[in-house]
Amino acid sequence: MSEKDAAAAPEVEQAIDQSERKIPRRLRHSLEMHLRNIYPDADIGQLADAVIAAFWDKAQAPRRRARTPMHPIWSERDTYVITYGNSLVDGEHKPLDLLYNFLTTYLKGTITGVHVLPYFPYTSDDGFAVTDYRAVNGILGDWEDISRIAGEFRLMSDLVLNHGSSQSQWFAEYLQGHAPYDRFYFEAQPTDDLSQVVRPRAHPLLREVETSRGTRHVWATFSHDQVDFDFSNPEVLLEFIRILRFHVDCGVRTVRLDAVAFVWKEVGTTSIHLPQTHEIVRLFRVLADWAEEPLVLITETNVPNVENLSYFGNLNEAHAIYNFSLPPLMLHALLNGTSKHLVAWQMAMPPAHLGCAYLNFTASHDGIGLRPAESLLADDDIADMIETVQKFGGLVSMRRLPDNGFHAYELNVALFDALKGTVKGEDEWQVERFLCSQAIAMSLEGIPAFYIHSLLGTPNDLEGVEKAGHNRAINRRRWNYPELLARMEDPESLQAQVFAQMKRLIQIRIRQPAFHPNATQFTLQLGDKLFGYWRQSDDRSQSIFAIHNMTDEDVVLPAMALNLIGGVGWKDLLSGDVVRPAGSEIVFAPYQCRWISNRS
């Protein structure tokens, strides 16, 4: 080091120290408020310092002012594709290389965001039993591959914070009684009152393990290989904040808080949606709002609709929530040829406040959850839907109730095959019915997200179920990439047909200001055969009447029923048909969708 550099070094160090102390008062106040509500007995000042140090090191600093809901963070162009890192394989190249090739070759300019499902080392649940949150599963690729995808698309990544693998190094340290991991996992006793605990699975809640301190019983919400963390220990929260910062540094810009509803447990309670859980989400929101990087938080809470909506908080929790009621209600509507329950649900749905949004999806790596349909569909309706899907090759998974009974938890099926017919049986309208479901997800208020197997019209993978030994594998096919490319080039293949139509719909959708995630929406009353709503852009320059035929028959709608403004040229964006405001009829073929707009 030169004399000049040596002389300057103390000044540099002093500047860093000063920068570290210049934490905005409002940031610190917000952190202390939430931490006090989570850990009332802790030294809150010291804990706030630890949170700040965990998320902002010497190379980083918070914004001078927090982002507010008024900051634009999305537009009508925003869309996501949901995929596993190994949804495409060829036995030769890294799966993440193949995924990058597919995304950039076929979806660049159409899709803006990519949710790569857990790409970390794991032991079960197709990635959701993580062994190392700071590594990429070597079978998939490495951090360079993840960062390359993040350089072209907005990357969504899972923060699997409720549980980790029982075969991880952390759990091994817990078993041996080594600090700090000896207090990382939630323990209970078989004699404890666990009768109220809400369960998403049917296996016993507690797992007996032998530790250096004797026999212990650890909480396992999802499986005995997925042991739950104990967030009543602040060190667990701090570790996940460090992990979040690491992921952000690797290019993550949308953070999916997996199974977040279950993170706080208390014996004698339901151990779901507890006040401390919401405070933890609010704490993460504070970090996101003060981060220099434009971070979006999405909560994954597969629960009844009212409970799901609670994760918006008072504009201070999730930026976006999964619209979990949409998949089962959509499926019921198209299987039965009626929009009755969809309309009732939409009429009661509050518009998302500015800065918040619904994430609209119809299929995902999991099954079609049935809990979000509770109170929205009658038990008989759900039973009929289950029976119909089973006839189309689908499966059903169960959960354990507090009284130790069992109840259907989710349908396991590829959505494309779930819509191969109706309650009357299979028919010739599978593609049209499926595309109708996707057009609705694209045009509803919110941000659309498409599972890769929906983009490709992938059928049920019953062979995968047999190999994996669990129902969810039915919708987690790993495509042989050369075979998929061959099908994409064959205009007669279902994959080519579905993908071409999906891409066309998305490309039309992302050019419409009236489809901004927060644009005005008003549900229309058009009878049970049609499902429609009016969307209007924020500047009121564009209106779209998005109307969808939910039946396998022609439906005629008088144009006057829409109250189209006269003197304006109205056109269906999907078919190109001109629609005249008065004296004409609009004919909908089976499952036809029309986006009738006053501007092209």
C-alpha positions as CSV (number, residue, x, y, z in Angstrom):
1,M,0.0,0.0,0.0
2,S,1.4,3.4,-0.9
3,E,1.8,6.2,1.7
4,K,-1.1,8.0,0.0
5,D,-3.3,4.9,0.3
6,A,-2.3,4.4,3.9
7,A,-3.1,7.9,4.8
8,A,-6.5,7.7,3.2
9,A,-7.4,4.4,4.8
10,P,-8.5,5.7,8.2
11,E,-10.7,8.3,6.5
12,V,-12.4,5.5,4.4
13,E,-12.9,3.4,7.5
14,Q,-14.3,6.4,9.4
15,A,-16.7,7.1,6.5
16,I,-18.0,3.5,6.6
17,D,-18.5,3.7,10.3
18,Q,-20.4,7.0,9.9
19,S,-22.5,5.5,7.1
20,E,-23.4,2.5,9.3
21,R,-24.7,4.8,12.0
22,K,-26.8,6.8,9.5
23,I,-29.8,4.6,9.7
24,P,-33.0,6.5,9.0
25,R,-35.0,7.0,12.2
26,R,-38.2,5.9,10.5
27,L,-36.6,2.6,9.5
28,R,-35.3,1.9,12.9
29,H,-38.6,2.9,14.5
30,S,-40.5,0.5,12.3
31,L,-38.2,-2.4,13.0
32,E,-38.3,-1.8,16.7
33,M,-42.1,-1.6,16.6
34,H,-42.5,-5.0,14.9
35,L,-39.7,-6.6,16.9
36,R,-41.3,-5.5,20.2
37,N,-44.6,-7.2,19.1
38,I,-42.8,-10.4,18.2
39,Y,-40.2,-10.5,21.1
40,P,-41.6,-8.4,24.0
41,D,-38.9,-9.7,26.4
42,A,-35.9,-9.0,24.2
43,D,-33.5,-6.1,24.2
44,I,-35.2,-4.4,21.2
45,G,-32.5,-1.9,20.5
46,Q,-29.9,-4.6,20.3
47,L,-32.1,-6.8,18.2
48,A,-32.9,-4.0,15.8
49,D,-29.1,-3.5,15.4
50,A,-28.8,-7.2,14.6
51,V,-31.6,-7.1,12.0
52,I,-30.0,-4.0,10.3
53,A,-26.6,-5.7,10.3
54,A,-28.1,-8.9,8.9
55,F,-29.7,-7.2,5.9
56,W,-27.3,-4.3,5.3
57,D,-23.6,-4.9,5.6
58,K,-20.8,-2.4,5.0
59,A,-21.2,-2.7,1.2
60,Q,-24.9,-1.8,1.4
61,A,-27.1,0.8,2.9
62,P,-30.9,1.4,3.1
63,R,-32.7,3.9,1.0
64,R,-33.0,7.4,2.4
65,R,-36.8,7.0,2.2
66,A,-38.9,3.9,2.2
67,R,-40.9,3.0,-0.9
68,T,-44.6,3.6,-0.4
69,P,-47.7,2.0,-2.1
70,M,-47.6,5.0,-4.5
71,H,-44.3,3.8,-6.0
72,P,-45.1,2.0,-9.3
73,I,-43.7,-1.6,-9.1
74,W,-45.7,-3.3,-11.8
75,S,-47.7,-2.7,-15.0
76,E,-49.9,-4.6,-17.4
77,R,-46.8,-6.0,-19.0
78,D,-45.9,-8.0,-15.9
79,T,-46.4,-11.8,-16.1
80,Y,-44.7,-14.8,-14.5
81,V,-44.0,-18.3,-15.5
82,I,-43.7,-20.9,-12.7
83,T,-41.3,-23.8,-13.3
84,Y,-39.0,-26.2,-11.6
85,G,-35.3,-25.9,-12.4
86,N,-35.5,-29.3,-14.0
87,S,-38.9,-29.2,-15.8
88,L,-36.7,-29.5,-19.0
89,V,-34.0,-32.2,-19.1
90,D,-32.0,-34.0,-21.8
91,G,-29.4,-36.0,-19.8
92,E,-26.5,-34.0,-21.2
93,H,-26.8,-30.3,-20.3
94,K,-27.5,-28.6,-17.0
95,P,-31.3,-28.3,-16.6
96,L,-31.0,-24.6,-15.7
97,D,-29.1,-24.1,-19.1
98,L,-32.1,-25.7,-20.9
99,L,-34.6,-23.6,-18.9
100,Y,-32.6,-20.5,-19.9
101,N,-32.6,-21.5,-23.5
102,F,-36.4,-22.1,-23.5
103,L,-37.2,-18.9,-21.7
104,T,-35.0,-16.7,-23.9
105,T,-35.9,-18.5,-27.1
106,Y,-39.7,-18.8,-26.7
107,L,-40.8,-16.3,-24.0
108,K,-38.5,-13.3,-24.1
109,G,-40.7,-10.2,-24.6
110,T,-43.8,-12.2,-23.6
111,I,-43.1,-13.1,-20.0
112,T,-41.3,-10.7,-17.7
113,G,-40.9,-12.8,-14.5
114,V,-39.8,-16.4,-13.7
115,H,-40.5,-18.2,-10.5
116,V,-37.9,-21.0,-10.3
117,L,-39.2,-23.3,-7.6
118,P,-36.7,-24.3,-4.9
119,Y,-33.4,-24.8,-6.6
120,F,-31.4,-25.6,-3.5
121,P,-30.1,-28.9,-2.3
122,Y,-33.0,-30.9,-0.7
123,T,-34.1,-34.3,0.5
124,S,-37.8,-34.5,-0.3
125,D,-41.0,-32.7,-1.4
126,D,-39.3,-31.8,-4.8
127,G,-37.2,-29.1,-3.2
128,F,-39.2,-27.9,-0.3
129,A,-37.1,-29.8,2.3
130,V,-34.0,-27.6,1.9
131,T,-30.7,-28.7,3.3
132,D,-28.6,-25.6,2.3
133,Y,-30.2,-22.2,1.6
134,R,-27.0,-20.8,0.3
135,A,-26.2,-23.4,-2.4
136,V,-27.7,-24.4,-5.7
137,N,-28.6,-28.0,-6.3
138,G,-25.6,-29.2,-8.3
139,I,-27.8,-31.4,-10.5
140,L,-29.5,-28.3,-11.7
141,G,-26.6,-25.9,-12.1
142,D,-25.0,-23.2,-10.0
143,W,-25.5,-19.6,-8.9
144,E,-24.1,-18.4,-12.2
145,D,-27.1,-20.1,-14.0
146,I,-29.6,-18.5,-11.5
147,S,-28.0,-15.1,-12.0
148,R,-28.1,-15.5,-15.7
149,I,-31.9,-16.0,-15.6
150,A,-32.2,-13.1,-13.2
151,G,-30.4,-10.9,-15.7
152,E,-33.1,-11.5,-18.3
153,F,-36.3,-11.9,-16.2
154,R,-37.5,-10.8,-12.9
155,L,-36.6,-13.7,-10.7
156,M,-39.0,-15.1,-8.0
157,S,-37.4,-17.4,-5.5
158,D,-38.8,-19.3,-2.5
159,L,-37.8,-18.4,1.1
160,V,-38.8,-21.7,2.6
161,L,-38.9,-20.4,6.2
162,N,-41.4,-22.6,8.0
163,H,-39.3,-25.8,7.8
164,G,-36.1,-27.4,6.7
165,S,-34.8,-30.8,5.9
166,S,-34.3,-33.2,8.8
167,Q,-31.1,-34.3,7.0
168,S,-29.6,-30.9,6.9
169,Q,-26.4,-29.9,8.8
170,W,-28.5,-27.5,10.9
171,F,-30.7,-30.4,12.1
172,A,-27.6,-32.6,12.7
173,E,-26.2,-29.8,14.9
174,Y,-29.6,-29.6,16.7
175,L,-29.5,-33.3,17.5
176,Q,-25.9,-32.9,18.9
177,G,-27.0,-29.9,21.0
178,H,-24.7,-27.5,19.4
179,A,-25.5,-23.8,19.6
180,P,-27.2,-21.9,18.1
181,Y,-29.0,-24.8,16.3
182,D,-30.0,-26.5,19.6
183,R,-32.9,-23.9,19.7
184,F,-33.6,-23.7,16.0
185,Y,-36.5,-26.2,15.9
186,F,-39.9,-26.2,17.6
187,E,-40.4,-28.8,20.2
188,A,-43.6,-30.0,21.9
189,Q,-44.8,-32.9,24.0
190,P,-47.2,-35.7,23.0
191,T,-49.2,-34.7,26.1
192,D,-49.6,-31.1,25.0
193,D,-53.0,-29.9,23.9
194,L,-52.6,-30.0,20.1
195,S,-56.3,-30.5,19.3
196,Q,-56.8,-27.1,17.7
197,V,-53.8,-27.2,15.4
198,V,-54.8,-26.7,11.7
199,R,-53.1,-29.3,9.5
200,P,-52.5,-29.4,5.8
201,R,-51.5,-33.1,6.0
202,A,-52.6,-36.4,7.4
203,H,-49.5,-37.7,9.2
204,P,-48.9,-37.3,12.9
205,L,-47.8,-33.7,13.8
206,L,-44.9,-34.6,16.1
207,R,-41.8,-36.6,15.3
208,E,-39.8,-38.3,18.0
209,V,-36.0,-37.8,17.7
210,E,-33.1,-38.8,19.9
211,T,-30.7,-35.9,20.8
212,S,-27.7,-35.4,23.0
213,R,-30.2,-34.0,25.6
214,G,-32.5,-37.0,25.4
215,T,-35.7,-37.8,23.6
216,R,-37.4,-34.8,21.9
217,H,-40.5,-34.3,19.8
218,V,-40.2,-31.8,17.0
219,W,-43.0,-30.2,15.1
220,A,-43.5,-31.4,11.5
221,T,-46.3,-29.6,9.8
222,F,-45.8,-31.0,6.3
223,S,-43.8,-34.2,6.6
224,H,-41.5,-35.9,9.0
225,D,-38.6,-34.9,6.8
226,Q,-39.6,-31.3,7.0
227,V,-39.0,-30.1,10.6
228,D,-40.4,-26.7,11.6
229,F,-38.3,-23.9,12.8
230,D,-38.8,-22.1,16.1
231,F,-39.2,-18.4,15.3
232,S,-39.7,-17.6,19.0
233,N,-35.9,-17.8,19.0
234,P,-34.7,-14.4,17.4
235,E,-31.7,-16.2,16.0
236,V,-33.9,-18.1,13.6
237,L,-35.4,-14.8,12.3
238,L,-31.9,-13.3,11.9
239,E,-30.6,-16.2,10.0
240,F,-33.4,-16.0,7.5
241,I,-32.9,-12.3,7.1
242,R,-29.2,-13.1,6.2
243,I,-30.4,-15.7,3.8
244,L,-32.8,-13.2,2.2
245,R,-30.0,-10.7,1.7
246,F,-27.8,-13.4,0.1
247,H,-30.6,-14.3,-2.3
248,V,-31.2,-10.7,-3.2
249,D,-27.5,-10.3,-3.9
250,C,-27.8,-13.3,-6.3
251,G,-30.5,-11.5,-8.3
252,V,-33.8,-12.4,-6.6
253,R,-36.3,-9.6,-6.9
254,T,-39.6,-11.3,-5.9
255,V,-39.6,-13.2,-2.7
256,R,-42.2,-16.0,-2.1
257,L,-42.7,-16.6,1.6
258,D,-43.5,-20.3,1.5
259,A,-46.1,-21.7,4.0
260,V,-45.7,-18.5,5.9
261,A,-49.1,-18.9,7.7
262,F,-47.6,-21.6,9.9
263,V,-44.3,-20.0,11.0
264,W,-45.4,-19.1,14.6
265,K,-46.6,-22.0,16.8
266,E,-48.1,-21.9,20.3
267,V,-49.3,-25.0,22.1
268,G,-53.1,-24.8,22.7
269,T,-53.8,-22.7,19.6
270,T,-54.5,-23.3,15.9
271,S,-50.8,-22.4,15.2
272,I,-51.8,-20.7,12.0
273,H,-52.2,-16.9,11.2
274,L,-51.1,-16.0,14.8
275,P,-50.4,-12.3,15.4
276,Q,-46.6,-12.9,15.5
277,T,-46.8,-14.4,12.0
278,H,-48.3,-11.2,10.6
279,E,-45.7,-9.2,12.5
280,I,-42.9,-11.2,10.9
281,V,-44.4,-10.6,7.4
282,R,-44.6,-6.9,8.3
283,L,-40.9,-6.9,9.3
284,F,-39.9,-8.5,6.0
285,R,-42.0,-5.8,4.3
286,V,-40.1,-3.1,6.1
287,L,-36.8,-4.6,4.8
288,A,-38.2,-4.7,1.3
289,D,-39.5,-1.2,1.3
290,W,-36.2,0.2,2.6
291,A,-34.0,-1.9,0.3
292,E,-32.3,-0.3,-2.7
293,E,-33.3,-3.2,-4.8
294,P,-37.0,-3.2,-5.9
295,L,-38.2,-6.2,-3.9
296,V,-41.7,-7.6,-4.0
297,L,-43.1,-9.9,-1.3
298,I,-45.6,-12.6,-2.1
299,T,-47.2,-14.7,0.6
300,E,-48.2,-18.3,-0.1
301,T,-51.2,-19.1,2.1
302,N,-53.3,-21.8,0.7
303,V,-56.3,-21.2,3.0
304,P,-59.9,-20.0,2.9
305,N,-60.4,-16.7,1.0
306,V,-60.9,-14.4,4.0
307,E,-57.8,-15.7,5.8
308,N,-55.8,-15.3,2.6
309,L,-56.9,-11.6,2.2
310,S,-55.5,-10.9,5.7
311,Y,-52.0,-11.0,4.4
312,F,-52.4,-7.7,2.6
313,G,-52.5,-6.3,6.2
314,N,-53.0,-2.5,6.3
315,L,-50.9,-2.0,3.1
316,N,-48.0,-3.2,5.3
317,E,-47.6,-6.9,4.7
318,A,-47.5,-8.7,1.3
319,H,-47.2,-6.7,-1.9
320,A,-49.1,-9.6,-3.6
321,I,-51.1,-12.6,-2.5
322,Y,-51.9,-15.8,-4.4
323,N,-55.5,-15.7,-5.6
324,F,-56.0,-19.3,-4.2
325,S,-59.8,-19.3,-4.6
326,L,-59.5,-18.8,-8.4
327,P,-58.4,-22.4,-9.4
328,P,-61.1,-24.4,-7.7
329,L,-63.9,-21.9,-8.6
330,M,-62.7,-21.8,-12.2
331,L,-62.5,-25.6,-12.4
332,H,-66.0,-25.9,-10.9
333,A,-67.4,-23.3,-13.3
334,L,-66.0,-24.9,-16.5
335,L,-66.9,-28.5,-15.4
336,N,-70.5,-27.4,-14.7
337,G,-71.0,-24.8,-17.3
338,T,-72.0,-22.0,-14.8
339,S,-70.4,-18.8,-13.7
340,K,-72.7,-18.5,-10.6
341,H,-70.1,-19.1,-8.0
342,L,-67.4,-17.2,-9.8
343,V,-69.6,-14.2,-10.1
344,A,-70.6,-14.3,-6.4
345,W,-67.0,-14.6,-5.4
346,Q,-65.9,-11.7,-7.6
347,M,-68.7,-9.5,-6.4
348,A,-67.5,-9.9,-2.8
349,M,-63.8,-9.6,-3.6
350,P,-62.3,-6.2,-2.5
351,P,-60.2,-4.5,-5.1
352,A,-56.5,-4.6,-4.1
353,H,-55.3,-1.3,-2.9
354,L,-52.7,0.6,-4.9
355,G,-49.3,-1.0,-4.3
356,C,-51.0,-4.4,-3.7
357,A,-52.1,-7.0,-6.2
358,Y,-53.5,-10.5,-6.6
359,L,-51.4,-13.1,-8.3
360,N,-53.8,-14.9,-10.6
361,F,-53.0,-18.5,-11.3
362,T,-55.0,-21.6,-12.3
363,A,-52.4,-24.3,-11.8
364,S,-49.1,-24.7,-10.0
365,H,-46.6,-27.3,-8.9
366,D,-49.0,-28.2,-6.1
367,G,-52.5,-29.5,-6.6
368,I,-55.7,-27.4,-6.9
369,G,-56.4,-26.5,-3.2
370,L,-59.9,-27.1,-1.9
371,R,-59.6,-25.2,1.3
372,P,-59.8,-21.9,-0.6
373,A,-63.2,-23.0,-1.9
374,E,-64.6,-23.5,1.6
375,S,-67.7,-21.3,2.1
376,L,-67.7,-20.5,-1.6
377,L,-68.8,-23.9,-2.8
378,A,-71.2,-26.3,-1.2
379,D,-69.8,-29.7,0.0
380,D,-71.8,-31.5,-2.7
381,D,-70.4,-29.2,-5.4
382,I,-66.9,-30.0,-4.2
383,A,-67.6,-33.8,-4.1
384,D,-69.0,-33.7,-7.6
385,M,-65.9,-31.8,-8.8
386,I,-63.6,-34.4,-7.1
387,E,-65.5,-37.3,-8.7
388,T,-65.3,-35.7,-12.2
389,V,-61.6,-35.0,-12.0
390,Q,-60.9,-38.5,-10.8
391,K,-62.7,-39.8,-13.9
392,F,-60.2,-37.7,-16.0
393,G,-57.2,-39.4,-14.2
394,G,-56.8,-37.0,-11.3
395,L,-56.1,-37.9,-7.7
396,V,-57.1,-36.4,-4.3
397,S,-54.9,-35.7,-1.2
398,M,-56.3,-35.6,2.3
399,R,-55.6,-33.6,5.4
400,R,-56.1,-34.5,9.1
401,L,-58.8,-32.5,11.0
402,P,-58.5,-31.5,14.7
403,D,-60.9,-34.4,15.6
404,N,-58.5,-36.8,13.8
405,G,-60.9,-37.2,10.9
406,F,-59.8,-36.7,7.3
407,H,-61.0,-34.2,4.6
408,A,-60.1,-33.7,1.0
409,Y,-57.3,-31.1,0.9
410,E,-56.4,-30.7,-2.8
411,L,-57.0,-32.2,-6.2
412,N,-53.8,-33.5,-7.9
413,V,-54.2,-33.3,-11.7
414,A,-52.7,-31.5,-14.7
415,L,-55.1,-28.7,-15.4
416,F,-55.2,-29.5,-19.1
417,D,-56.5,-33.0,-18.3
418,A,-58.8,-31.7,-15.6
419,L,-60.6,-29.8,-18.4
420,K,-60.8,-32.6,-20.9
421,G,-64.6,-32.7,-20.4
422,T,-67.4,-31.7,-18.0
423,V,-69.5,-33.4,-15.4
424,K,-71.2,-35.0,-18.4
425,G,-68.0,-36.7,-19.5
426,E,-65.2,-36.2,-22.0
427,D,-65.8,-34.2,-25.1
428,E,-64.1,-32.4,-28.1
429,W,-63.7,-29.0,-26.3
430,Q,-60.6,-29.7,-24.2
431,V,-58.4,-27.1,-25.8
432,E,-61.0,-24.4,-26.0
433,R,-62.2,-25.0,-22.4
434,F,-58.6,-24.8,-21.2
435,L,-57.8,-21.6,-23.1
436,C,-60.9,-20.1,-21.6
437,S,-59.6,-20.7,-18.1
438,Q,-56.3,-19.0,-19.0
439,A,-58.0,-16.0,-20.7
440,I,-59.9,-15.4,-17.5
441,A,-56.7,-15.5,-15.4
442,M,-55.1,-13.0,-17.8
443,S,-57.9,-10.5,-17.7
444,L,-58.9,-10.5,-14.1
445,E,-57.6,-7.8,-11.8
446,G,-54.1,-8.8,-10.8
447,I,-50.9,-10.2,-12.2
448,P,-51.1,-13.5,-14.2
449,A,-48.8,-16.4,-13.4
450,F,-48.6,-19.4,-15.7
451,Y,-47.3,-22.8,-14.7
452,I,-45.0,-24.1,-17.4
453,H,-47.2,-27.2,-17.8
454,S,-50.2,-25.0,-18.5
455,L,-48.2,-23.1,-21.2
456,L,-47.4,-26.4,-22.8
457,G,-50.7,-28.3,-22.3
458,T,-48.9,-31.1,-20.4
459,P,-51.2,-34.1,-19.6
460,N,-51.3,-36.1,-16.4
461,D,-48.0,-37.8,-15.6
462,L,-49.2,-41.0,-13.9
463,E,-45.9,-42.7,-14.6
464,G,-44.3,-39.9,-12.5
465,V,-46.7,-40.6,-9.7
466,E,-45.7,-44.3,-9.6
467,K,-42.0,-43.4,-9.6
468,A,-42.2,-40.6,-7.0
469,G,-44.7,-42.3,-4.8
470,H,-46.8,-39.1,-4.2
471,N,-49.8,-37.6,-5.8
472,R,-48.3,-34.2,-6.6
473,A,-46.0,-35.8,-9.2
474,I,-48.9,-36.0,-11.5
475,N,-48.4,-32.4,-12.5
476,R,-44.6,-32.2,-12.3
477,R,-43.5,-33.8,-15.5
478,R,-39.9,-33.4,-16.6
479,W,-40.0,-32.9,-20.3
480,N,-37.3,-34.4,-22.4
481,Y,-36.2,-31.2,-24.1
482,P,-35.4,-32.5,-27.6
483,E,-38.8,-34.3,-27.6
484,L,-40.5,-31.1,-26.5
485,L,-38.8,-29.0,-29.2
486,A,-39.9,-31.6,-31.8
487,R,-43.5,-31.2,-30.6
488,M,-43.2,-27.5,-30.6
489,E,-42.2,-27.7,-34.3
490,D,-45.1,-30.0,-35.1
491,P,-48.3,-27.8,-35.7
492,E,-50.4,-30.9,-35.1
493,S,-49.2,-31.5,-31.6
494,L,-51.2,-30.4,-28.6
495,Q,-48.1,-28.8,-27.1
496,A,-47.6,-26.6,-30.2
497,Q,-51.2,-25.6,-30.4
498,V,-51.6,-24.7,-26.8
499,F,-48.3,-22.9,-26.6
500,A,-49.1,-20.8,-29.7
501,Q,-52.5,-19.8,-28.4
502,M,-51.2,-19.1,-24.9
503,K,-48.4,-16.9,-26.3
504,R,-50.8,-15.0,-28.5
505,L,-53.2,-14.3,-25.7
506,I,-50.4,-13.1,-23.4
507,Q,-49.0,-10.9,-26.1
508,I,-52.4,-9.2,-26.6
509,R,-52.9,-8.9,-22.9
510,I,-49.7,-7.1,-22.0
511,R,-50.5,-4.3,-24.5
512,Q,-53.7,-3.3,-22.8
513,P,-53.6,-0.5,-20.1
514,A,-57.0,-1.6,-18.9
515,F,-55.3,-4.9,-17.8
516,H,-53.0,-3.1,-15.4
517,P,-53.0,-5.1,-12.1
518,N,-54.8,-2.3,-10.3
519,A,-57.0,-1.1,-13.1
520,T,-60.7,-0.7,-12.2
521,Q,-62.8,-3.8,-12.4
522,F,-66.6,-4.2,-12.2
523,T,-68.3,-7.6,-12.3
524,L,-71.1,-7.9,-14.9
525,Q,-74.4,-9.7,-14.5
526,L,-74.8,-11.6,-17.7
527,G,-76.5,-14.8,-16.7
528,D,-74.9,-18.0,-15.5
529,K,-73.5,-19.1,-18.9
530,L,-71.2,-16.1,-19.2
531,F,-68.5,-14.7,-16.9
532,G,-67.7,-11.1,-17.6
533,Y,-66.3,-8.0,-16.1
534,W,-65.5,-4.5,-17.2
535,R,-61.9,-3.2,-16.8
536,Q,-60.8,0.4,-17.2
537,S,-57.3,1.9,-17.4
538,D,-56.2,4.4,-14.7
539,D,-56.4,7.3,-17.2
540,R,-59.8,6.1,-18.3
541,S,-58.7,6.0,-22.0
542,Q,-59.4,2.3,-22.4
543,S,-62.3,0.1,-21.4
544,I,-62.4,-3.6,-22.0
545,F,-65.4,-5.9,-21.5
546,A,-63.8,-9.3,-20.8
547,I,-66.6,-11.9,-21.4
548,H,-66.2,-15.7,-21.4
549,N,-68.6,-18.4,-22.4
550,M,-68.4,-21.1,-19.6
551,T,-70.5,-23.6,-21.6
552,D,-70.2,-26.1,-24.5
553,E,-73.0,-24.4,-26.4
554,D,-73.4,-21.1,-28.4
555,V,-74.5,-18.2,-26.3
556,V,-76.0,-15.0,-27.7
557,L,-75.7,-11.7,-25.8
558,P,-77.4,-8.5,-26.9
559,A,-74.8,-5.8,-27.4
560,M,-77.1,-3.4,-25.5
561,A,-76.6,-5.5,-22.4
562,L,-73.1,-4.1,-22.1
563,N,-74.1,-0.4,-22.3
564,L,-71.3,0.3,-24.8
565,I,-70.8,4.0,-25.4
566,G,-72.1,5.1,-28.7
567,G,-70.0,6.9,-31.2
568,V,-67.0,4.8,-30.2
569,G,-65.5,2.0,-32.3
570,W,-65.7,-1.2,-30.2
571,K,-63.7,-4.2,-31.3
572,D,-63.0,-7.7,-29.9
573,L,-59.2,-7.8,-29.4
574,L,-59.1,-11.6,-29.7
575,S,-61.2,-12.2,-32.9
576,G,-61.0,-8.8,-34.6
577,D,-64.8,-8.7,-34.7
578,V,-66.3,-5.2,-34.7
579,V,-69.0,-4.8,-32.1
580,R,-71.8,-2.2,-32.6
581,P,-73.2,-0.7,-29.4
582,A,-76.9,-0.9,-30.4
583,G,-79.2,-3.3,-32.2
584,S,-76.7,-6.1,-32.7
585,E,-76.1,-9.5,-31.0
586,I,-72.8,-10.9,-29.9
587,V,-72.5,-14.6,-30.5
588,F,-70.1,-16.7,-28.3
589,A,-69.1,-20.1,-29.6
590,P,-68.5,-22.8,-26.9
591,Y,-65.9,-21.5,-24.5
592,Q,-65.2,-18.5,-26.6
593,C,-63.7,-15.4,-24.9
594,R,-64.0,-11.9,-26.1
595,W,-62.1,-8.8,-24.9
596,I,-64.2,-6.0,-26.3
597,S,-62.3,-2.7,-26.3
598,N,-62.8,0.8,-27.4
599,R,-59.2,1.0,-28.6
600,S,-56.9,-1.5,-30.4
